[in-house]
């Protein structure tokens, strides 16, 4: 699949990460890979399903798969066998992050879109 892939991150964790250092989310150790998604519409669906109750600002990292050094595999999720998701088996290289956008929420906490690139 072509184009960037997306990864959700708590804004404070992403913004506090040492510049230039490969990024790993908290869930990496437990899951063994970095969860990613392809496409803005699917990312909104995923964000609302898994992160709606997560407090604080969330950002979407736009990642260029060609710049990753860790293996990237397109795999079906257990509860969505007809949809392939990009799973990164290692850290997100700093140089692979080509954009960052704030995830926008409505008054109920639902994710409804994206802010401008940061």
BELJO-V25419 format. One record per residue. N is the residue number from 1. SS is DSSP state (~ for helix, > for strand, _ for the rest). PSI is psi as a letter, one per 40 degrees, with the letter a starting at -180 (* if undefined). D_FIRST is the distance of its C-alpha to the first C-alpha in Angstrom with 1 decimal. Layout:
<<N | SS | PSI | D_FIRST> <N | SS | PSI | D_FIRST>>
This chain:
<<1 | _ | i | 0.0> <2 | _ | i | 3.8> <3 | _ | i | 6.9> <4 | _ | i | 9.1> <5 | > | i | 9.4> <6 | > | i | 12.9> <7 | > | h | 15.8> <8 | > | h | 19.2> <9 | > | i | 22.4> <10 | > | h | 26.0> <11 | ~ | d | 27.0> <12 | ~ | d | 30.1> <13 | ~ | d | 28.3> <14 | ~ | d | 25.7> <15 | ~ | d | 28.5> <16 | ~ | e | 30.8> <17 | _ | i | 28.5> <18 | _ | h | 30.0> <19 | _ | h | 28.4> <20 | _ | e | 26.5> <21 | _ | i | 26.2> <22 | _ | i | 23.1> <23 | > | h | 22.6> <24 | _ | h | 22.9> <25 | _ | i | 23.3> <26 | _ | d | 26.4> <27 | _ | e | 24.6> <28 | ~ | d | 23.1> <29 | ~ | d | 26.3> <30 | ~ | d | 26.6> <31 | ~ | d | 23.0> <32 | _ | e | 22.1> <33 | _ | i | 18.7> <34 | > | h | 17.4> <35 | > | h | 15.9> <36 | _ | i | 13.0> <37 | > | i | 11.3> <38 | _ | h | 8.6> <39 | _ | h | 10.7> <40 | ~ | d | 14.4> <41 | ~ | d | 15.7> <42 | ~ | d | 14.3> <43 | ~ | d | 15.5> <44 | ~ | d | 18.9> <45 | ~ | d | 19.2> <46 | ~ | d | 18.5> <47 | ~ | d | 20.9> <48 | ~ | d | 23.5> <49 | ~ | d | 23.4> <50 | ~ | e | 23.6> <51 | _ | e | 24.9> <52 | _ | d | 27.3> <53 | _ | e | 30.3> <54 | _ | h | 29.3> <55 | _ | i | 31.9> <56 | _ | i | 31.4> <57 | _ | i | 28.8> <58 | > | i | 25.1> <59 | > | i | 22.6> <60 | > | h | 18.8> <61 | > | h | 17.5> <62 | > | h | 14.6> <63 | > | h | 13.0> <64 | _ | h | 11.5> <65 | ~ | d | 9.7> <66 | ~ | e | 11.3> <67 | ~ | e | 14.6> <68 | _ | i | 14.6> <69 | _ | d | 17.1> <70 | _ | i | 16.8> <71 | > | h | 14.6> <72 | > | h | 11.3> <73 | > | h | 10.8> <74 | > | h | 8.8> <75 | > | i | 12.1> <76 | > | i | 14.0> <77 | > | i | 16.7> <78 | _ | d | 20.2> <79 | _ | e | 21.0> <80 | > | g | 17.8> <81 | > | e | 17.1> <82 | > | e | 15.1> <83 | > | h | 12.5> <84 | > | h | 10.0> <85 | > | i | 10.3> <86 | > | h | 9.4> <87 | > | h | 12.9> <88 | > | h | 14.2> <89 | > | g | 17.2> <90 | _ | a | 19.2> <91 | _ | i | 20.0> <92 | > | h | 18.0> <93 | _ | h | 19.3> <94 | ~ | d | 21.2> <95 | ~ | e | 19.9> <96 | ~ | e | 16.2> <97 | > | h | 17.4> <98 | > | e | 17.1> <99 | > | i | 18.6> <100 | > | h | 20.5> <101 | > | i | 21.5> <102 | > | i | 24.2> <103 | > | h | 23.4> <104 | > | i | 26.2> <105 | > | i | 28.3> <106 | _ | a | 31.0> <107 | _ | e | 34.4> <108 | _ | e | 33.5> <109 | _ | e | 30.8> <110 | _ | i | 27.9> <111 | > | h | 24.9> <112 | > | e | 24.8> <113 | > | a | 22.7> <114 | > | i | 22.1> <115 | > | i | 24.7> <116 | > | i | 24.4> <117 | > | i | 22.6> <118 | _ | * | 25.0>>
